[in-house]
Every structure is written in C-alpha cells, then in structure tokens.
Amino acid sequence: MQLTEQEKDQLYSIIAAFIGEDSAILTARPRFTEQTVSVVEEMLATNMNCNESTKSLVSEMLSGGRVLATGWLKRVLGAASKAVKNSTLSGYGCLVTTKSRWKTEILVSAM
C-alpha cells in the first residue's frame, strides 16, 4: 500500500519534529514508503527511551544521595526532583543522537 501525499507530509512533519528540518529527508519525502513508516516508528520508540533515560538520570541525581549539593541547590532538591519527574525532557542530546542514528535509515527506506 502506497502512502498518500498527505500521509507523506504528515510523516515528514513527525520526522522534522524529532530530528529537525533536513533538506535531504525533505527531498526524499515523495519517495516515502511503508518501510519509512516502520523506520520512523522505531526512531520514535528509541527517542522516547532516550528522553526517558535522561529524565530518569536527572531525577535520580536530584533525589538526594547522588548530588553533593551545598547552598541553594541542596535547599531545592526536593522541588527540583519533583519538577523533573513531572516534565518531559527532549534534550538536544537525544535529538542529535536520534538524527545521527536514523537519518540514513530513513533515506534508505525511501529509495
């Protein structure tokens, strides 16, 4: 089953949201296939795991025992930890890692 033009546009929007605008991927957009959809599904799962791991790491560090905090940070550790647990981190590291890992596979899937 082929993707409609609308589905290709929507798929590109999702890709761009996770790895940023990319001219090579935009150029490949007309050739997106079901395989591209599968690759992007894997990419999204990997990215969510990256963000979740980052969130967990920061949360653990802010939960007390792992941070040698003095002064102001020590006084706000509880609040900072709670804020991290309630937020979604979508850091630059995950974006760069996701793009590095998945860009080529997305392009290959559109051949």
C-alpha positions as CSV (number, residue, x, y, z in Angstrom):
1,M,0.0,0.0,0.0
2,Q,1.4,3.4,-1.0
3,L,1.3,6.5,1.2
4,T,-0.8,9.4,0.1
5,E,0.7,12.8,-0.4
6,Q,-1.0,13.9,2.8
7,E,0.5,10.9,4.7
8,K,4.0,11.7,3.3
9,D,3.6,15.3,4.5
10,Q,2.4,14.2,7.9
11,L,5.3,11.7,8.2
12,Y,7.8,14.4,7.3
13,S,6.3,16.7,10.0
14,I,6.8,13.9,12.6
15,I,10.4,13.3,11.4
16,A,11.2,17.0,11.5
17,A,9.7,17.4,15.0
18,F,12.2,14.8,16.3
19,I,15.3,15.5,14.3
20,G,14.8,19.0,12.9
21,E,14.3,20.2,9.4
22,D,16.6,18.3,7.0
23,S,16.9,19.1,3.3
24,A,17.9,15.5,2.3
25,I,14.9,14.0,4.1
26,L,12.6,16.7,2.6
27,T,13.9,15.8,-0.8
28,A,13.2,12.1,-0.2
29,R,9.7,12.8,1.1
30,P,8.0,12.0,-2.3
31,R,9.5,8.5,-2.1
32,F,8.4,7.7,1.5
33,T,7.0,4.2,1.8
34,E,5.5,1.9,4.3
35,Q,9.1,0.9,5.1
36,T,9.8,4.6,6.0
37,V,6.8,4.5,8.4
38,S,8.3,1.4,10.1
39,V,11.7,3.1,10.4
40,V,10.1,6.2,11.9
41,E,8.1,4.1,14.4
42,E,11.4,2.6,15.6
43,M,13.0,6.0,15.7
44,L,10.2,7.4,17.9
45,A,10.5,4.5,20.3
46,T,14.2,4.9,20.5
47,N,13.9,8.7,21.1
48,M,11.3,8.2,23.8
49,N,13.6,5.7,25.5
50,C,16.5,8.3,25.3
51,N,14.4,11.0,26.8
52,E,13.1,8.7,29.5
53,S,16.6,7.6,30.4
54,T,17.8,11.2,30.5
55,K,14.8,12.1,32.7
56,S,15.5,9.1,35.0
57,L,19.2,10.0,35.3
58,V,18.5,13.7,36.2
59,S,15.7,12.6,38.6
60,E,18.0,10.2,40.4
61,M,20.8,12.8,40.6
62,L,18.4,15.3,42.1
63,S,16.7,12.9,44.5
64,G,19.4,13.5,47.1
65,G,22.1,10.9,47.7
66,R,23.9,11.3,44.4
67,V,24.4,15.0,44.4
68,L,27.0,16.7,46.6
69,A,24.9,19.9,46.8
70,T,25.7,22.8,49.0
71,G,23.9,26.1,49.5
72,W,20.9,26.8,47.3
73,L,20.7,23.6,45.3
74,K,20.6,21.5,48.5
75,R,17.6,23.5,49.7
76,V,15.6,23.0,46.5
77,L,16.5,19.4,45.7
78,G,13.0,18.1,46.6
79,A,11.3,20.7,44.4
80,A,13.8,20.2,41.6
81,S,13.4,16.5,41.7
82,K,9.6,16.8,41.6
83,A,9.8,19.2,38.7
84,V,12.0,16.8,36.7
85,K,9.7,13.9,37.4
86,N,6.7,15.9,36.1
87,S,8.4,17.2,33.0
88,T,9.3,15.8,29.6
89,L,12.9,16.3,28.7
90,S,13.5,16.4,25.0
91,G,17.1,17.4,25.2
92,Y,19.5,18.3,22.4
93,G,21.5,15.1,23.1
94,C,18.6,12.9,22.3
95,L,17.8,15.0,19.1
96,V,21.3,14.7,17.9
97,T,21.6,11.0,18.7
98,T,18.3,10.3,17.1
99,K,19.2,12.2,13.9
100,S,22.7,10.5,13.8
101,R,21.2,7.1,14.2
102,W,18.1,7.3,12.0
103,K,18.7,9.8,9.2
104,T,20.5,7.3,6.9
105,E,17.9,4.6,7.5
106,I,15.0,7.0,6.7
107,L,16.8,7.9,3.4
108,V,17.5,4.3,2.5
109,S,13.8,3.4,3.2
110,A,12.7,6.0,0.7
111,M,14.8,4.6,-2.2
